[in-house]
Amino acid sequence: MSWKLVRNRFLFREVNDRGFDLPLASVTRDGGVEFRSDLDISVWNPGDDVSHYKRVRPGDFVIGLRSFQSGIGSSQIEGLVSPAYTVLRPTSTLVEFGFFKHLFKSDTFVSRLENVAQGIRQGRTIATEDFYDIYVAVPPRSKQRAIADYLDAETTRIDALITKKRRMNELVQEQGEIQTEAALGVDGANADTWVPLRHLVSISGGLTLGKALLGTEVRRPYLRVANVQDGYLDLDEVTDIMVPTESAQRFELRVGDVLMLEGNGNPENLGRGTRWNGEIEGCLHQNHVHAVRSRGSIDSRYLDKIVRTAWARHQFTSGSEQVSIATLSQSSIKELRVPLPPLEEQVSRASEVAAIQSRVRRVASATSRQIDLLAERRQALITAAVTGELEIPGVAA
């Protein structure tokens, strides 16, 4: 393979163009530089003073804060990027933008970045001198263009497949939610006859540590917010605490308790939880974990399925207070009105929903695996092409 081995210092230079009136941009994890206004994620805004921000132009490359994990970004726009970024501009006619766009995202190059970034903590970036000292194999410009064209076409095709798979997953989830709500009877029919949970359950707000607790102490396992996940429990790190016997009795979880997180300011956590099946004997729970306990006329499995629906979440977050502080109060849970068929039917409906959710998980798991394989295929293709290991159709070796 007659490719030149060149150090980056002879191909690029760092630029620090400042004082321009341009839209703000960010480096995405996928490797592109995009306008912040086009991103569907929240990005910190610097306010009115952007005088210290750096201009990036089409054809530039940008070292971002996580480049040692995902590679160097490429720009096809003109905008302003954070002063924490390093903007690189080609200085050599050896550089074909399309080829280097893929090269800088290849596994081979990322591994070199990882080597020079060892010991760097989150929030740090790669030193320009370290980047300059990395050698890259550079083919002739004509071959670079051919490789870039091939990879552009193939990665676009793979990306389209990944997008379709992700949309398929979304549709499966949406259909599963529709079927779940229909099976539970919370899709709108006969709502006037539904019963508020305040007549059906009691709620324990959990044990607050740090308060003055008196009495003979006993050692008990203690379930924290981090242990309560969406639909399952993470019990790898459940610690023991010393509490008075009276508190241990009061806050001990019972089989069938439905666990629901307050949210504590995080909308994603609001209502998150699962049913307690007695996984740890004598376990207590933290004060930000609601333990909702049936008084007998509502089956806990049926209750657990209802409070996990998108319908219930909407009820919990529909009030202005809940939305603004993202906290699920006991009163909000108690005011939720639910259909209350006979216990035998409740159990049947819960079993039907469990079957629906199991099917959704199987499909989602299979689709996610396909997405992972496509992503691995994409990365392997890029690495093989930019290192000369892959013969590009129609191009001489």
Buried (B, 14 or more C-beta within 10 A) or exposed (E): EEBEEBEBBEBBBBBEBEEBEBEBBBBBEEBBBBBBEEEEEEEEEBEEEBEEBBBBBEBBBBBBBBBBEBBBBBBBBBBBBBBEBBBBBBEEEBBBBBBBBBBBBBBBBBEBBBEBBEEBEEEEBBBBEBBBEBEBBBBEEEBBBBBBBBBEEBBEEBBEBBEEBEEBBEEBBEBBBEBBBBBBBBBEEEEEEBBEBBEBBEBBBBBEEEEEBEEEBBEBBBBBBEBBBEEEBEEEEBEEBEBBEEBBEEBBBEEBBBBBBBBEEEBEBBBBBBBBEEBBEBBBBBBBBBBBBBEEEBBBBBBBBBBBBBBBBEBBBEEEEBEEBBBBBBEBBBBBBBBBBEEEBBBBBBBBBBEBBEBBBEBBEEBEEBBEEBEEEBBBBBBBBBBBEBEBEEBEE
